[in-house]
Amino acid sequence: MAFVKDMVRMWLHAWKRFVSIALISLLGVAVLTGIYAGCRDAFLATDRFFDTQGLHDIQVLSTAGLTDGDIAALRKVRGVAKVQAERSQEVTFDLGGRKSATMQEIGANGIDWPYVQEGRLPKKAGEIAVTRKFIRDSGKKIGSHLTVAPESSSSATSVSDSGESDTQGAEDKAPSFPTKLTIVGVVLDPQNLSNPDGYSAMTSFRSTAATDYTFFAPPDGVTGTLYTSATLLVKGSANENTFDESYENTVKQVTDRIDDAVKTDRQKVRWQELLDVGNRQIAATRAEADKKFAEAQSQIDENRRQFDQQVDQIMSMQAGATGAMDSTQLNETTRETMRETIIAATPELAHAKQRLDQAQSQLDEQKAQTEQTLKTKENELKTSIPQVRWYVQDRQSLGGFSALKSDLDSIQSLGNAFPIVFLVVAVMMSLTSMARMVEEDRSLIGTYVGLGYGRLAVASRYLLFALLACLIGGGLGLLVGFLGIPAFLLVVLEGMYVMPGVRLEYDWLYGSLGIALFVVGVLAATIYACVQEMRMTPAALMRPKAPRAGSRILLERIKPVWNRMGFLSKVTARNIFRFKSRLIMTVGGVAGCTALIVCGLAINDTVADLGIKQYRDVYQYDLMVVSGDSDADEMRAKVASDGRTTSTMNVRIESGDMAVGKSDSGSGDSSGSVGSESIQLVAVPEKRLSDLGKMVTLQPVHSGILGTSSIGGKGSLKLDDDGVIVAQSAASSLGIATGSKVRLTNGDGVQATAKVSAVNRNLIGSDVYISETYYAKLFGKSFVSNVSVSGESDKQGTENASQLSISPKSDKQAGKTGVQMSVSAESDVQSTKSLTWNAMYAKLSGSDQSQTDYAQSLEKDSSVVKAVSSAHMADSFKFDLMGAVVALIVALAGGLALVVLFTLANTNVSERVREMATLKVLGFFDREVHHYVNREMMILTVMGVALGLPLGRFVGGLLTMALNMPSLYFEVEVKPLSYVIAVVATMMFALLVQLFVNPVLDRIDPISSLKSVE
């Protein structure tokens, strides 16, 4: 009992050490669990939301649309729980300018079900539900009306122009939606959780949709038997977390089965269907042509019969007048001779015969030409119909899903990196504190061991002390980590994403392991300290520890400096360098804390300069204007007439996708990709390739070690016809380098494998630059057939099929004596179609504000889809999520620095109580004692700061490896002011610690402190 009482008394006496270990454990556990818990809560909430709304696991797209046969084949795939055929259509409307939207049919199987925020889901034809973004931008409300028009497209929407309904009854029709609409609800699209009302609406560096808005309509009123896409739910996927690898493996098994068992067969079947459609069109045209030719031949035969009757009448009249025999009694040769004589003698008859012979000749010639043309088309039909391609995609292909996952993963990666520093510092401080605590009780330990107590029993006094401090600090750290920090992060995250049903949850396993990690570290340090002392005999332990032998320090050997130092300065120098362990612990602890502060500020500086570097350095143009293909000429005329530009460059901009992974360039497979990202595909006219560098700074980037990169000189990079130039922000997230092969998807959903000729310095956005020639080489087949396909999950409808137009003209055009046939293949015309330059880069005159105002005025023009001012983007770019994490890291690092300095200062004083007492006996005033002790701590702090500044910059340089985010590349920069802030903050903490240490120095009693054990 006396042993226990003494142990408790010892614990109470060492309350400062207890508090310091508890605080370090609190901070460490809070950092270890807090960021993880916040991201985990967001992951779990969105996973539950996706399961409730039935977000599809797999989406299947086809370049020729999907049919009922395709849907039936997908239902038979093992592992597929549900299949939903989806129809969609792009529409346009006027909303302060021309805007586009995707009309999306709400499926009947509960897949991709929109989440109702206000009102209700539409039920009748003409009713729609819209997103909150549309409500915010349009000012409309529930009950408002809207009129839309189908998006005009160069692709055909019909199979034939012949106008014969009897050949079209069995063909598939593209989706068509009502155009007179009424808003009945406001919904959240489960495929895109971006919060339009939050501050994320200001950051437009990501674009996850090909159209401006999405409208949801009921099946009622939707026509068309051709499906835009098919969405699938996989059996067992709802039981897995959509962000875990186990979910990806479950879905991948089904995608592999679709690739292996269904895709190839259905591609062939669909191609054969299109071939059959073409053959039926040719057969129908041949039948109609034969019918027309037969009618024309019948007309010619009737006219010839009438002509022959007229000639026979004249022959009979002449025979009667001469008294000759009846003309019918003459032989055939004589009759023909007489007919020819009569016709030759009568100009009117000769002319009529000539017309009949000419009509017959023309008819025979046209019949031969038509038959030859039809045979040619029959032979060319197989080559004119492109190969049907299926694209099997998972949730990673959804821009909204991948953006959310990437943001959370990147923040979580910071939460995994920074706790390592806290753990190392905690172990160092615990070793220092417990080693001093054991050393102070040296005589008592020797007494207990001499009395027969086991070394384990004696060591348990200190082990239990450290364990209790860790458990109390860790327990409080769990409260902060699973309640405080997640609540803070979720407030920030909810400003970027809408996450219905989010709640704070505790992870027992992770929380327990978090405390256990610090317990093991601190106990290991305590055990080491106990072993170092208790390996001695009891007699040696009961004697005071011999003072450390004096030795010269390096500074003493530098005579010019040493000889000019004062006595107290020399004492200070000896004290600093003689006690190596204290030097290492103090400098290391302060350096680690300073490095954390610098690293946090480096993130802040990096994010703050992203907009300026991108929109004022990388982008040299002042304005980017985008229009629809049909309005491109009008848009350029509008900009030219305004007279604000100093130079312009026409380009083509498409929303597409870029992926890496296994890809069959021959079939354009999209399955099996290991990563994909939404991109802005920029096609440059062949004659203006050299001018691209005047609008965009082209600097090659080469990957280095540890995620670093080197940047080449400006103007040293040129766009050519051998590959594409990929933005650094996209290349870093997908692991792309010069010479890599990537799968590109253009705005029409056509995919091709491209070579990366270079990686260009780019910080915001995911631009991919491609020459006109290389674009035609990769996607030229997209212009051959009239197929409209979307690479986006829900954005564009697909139309069926290789349009062969064979249209006979009317008899009025051909005349009574013949028929003219017009046979044309529109695919032949499409194959030579050139790109439409739907966008423009421009340099403007005037101030930044005038350029911003001009861009805003352009957006109100009906021919302009988007007008972006670089000056406005540079000033308005924000990334609040990272800023919030930076503030959290800096605050926790500052708290750690304060605790470390307090622990070290307290340990320093406890080690030198006799020295301080001696100084007081020698006549030092309290103020002089304060200066004597604090000067050493300040020098050690300065040394730690000097080491921590470059260390923080180095750690900050590794951010590009940890923060791997789509559309963003963190070109790390630390401003001089940040270094100053880190130095001042650390020194202020050191001065604050002095306020706690000075009273301890004042309470030292010289008489009791100088007593020696006899």
ABEGO torsion letter per residue (X at the ends): XAAAAAAAAAAAAAAAAAAAAAAAAAAAAAAAAAAAAAAAAAAAAAAAAAAAAGBBABBBBBAAEBBAAAAAAAAABBGBABBBBBBBBBBBBBBGEBBBBBBBBBBAAGBGBBBBABEBBBABBGBBBBBAAAAAAAGBBBGBBBBBBBBBBABBABABAAGBAAAAAABBBBBBBBABBBBABBBBBAABABBAABAAAABAABBABABABBBBBBABGBBEABBABBBBBBBGAAABBAABAAAAAAAAAAAAAAAAAAAAAAAAAAAAAAAAAAAAAAAAAAAAAAAAAAAAAAAAAAAAAAAAAAAAAAAAAAAAAAGBBBAAABBAAAAAAAAAAAAAABAAAAAAAAAAAAAAAAAAAAAAAAAAAAAAAAAAAAAABBBBBBBBBBAAABAAAAAAAAAAAAAAAAAAAAAAAAAAAAAAAAAAAAAAAAAAAAAAAAAAAAAGBBAAAAAAAAAAAAAAAAAAAAAAAAAAAAAAAAAAAAAAAAAABBBBGBBBBBBAAAAAAAAAAAAAAAAAAAAAAAAAAAABBAAAAABBBBBBBBBBBAAAABAAAAAABBAAAAAAAAAAAABAAAAAAAAAAAAAAAAAAAAAAAAAAAAAAAAAAAAAAABABABBBBBBAAAAAAAAAAAAAAGABABBBBBBBBBBBBBBEBBBAAAGBABGBAEBBBBBBBBBBAAAAAAAAAABBBBBBBBBBGGBBBBBBBGABBBBAAEBBBBAAAAAAAGBBBGBBBBBBBAAGBBBBBBBABBBBBABEBBBBBBAAAAAAAAAAAAABBBBBBABAAABBBBBEBBBBBBBBBAAAAEAABBBBBBBBAAAAAAABBBBBABBBBBBBEBAAAAAAAAAAAAABAABABBBBAAAAAAABBBAAAAAAAAAAAAAAAAAAAAAAAAAAAAAAAAAAAAAAAAAAAGBBAAAAAAAAAAAAAAAAAAAAAAAAAAAAAAAAAAAAABBBBGBBBBBBBBAAAAAAAAAAAAAAAAAAAAAAAAAAAABBAAAAABBBX
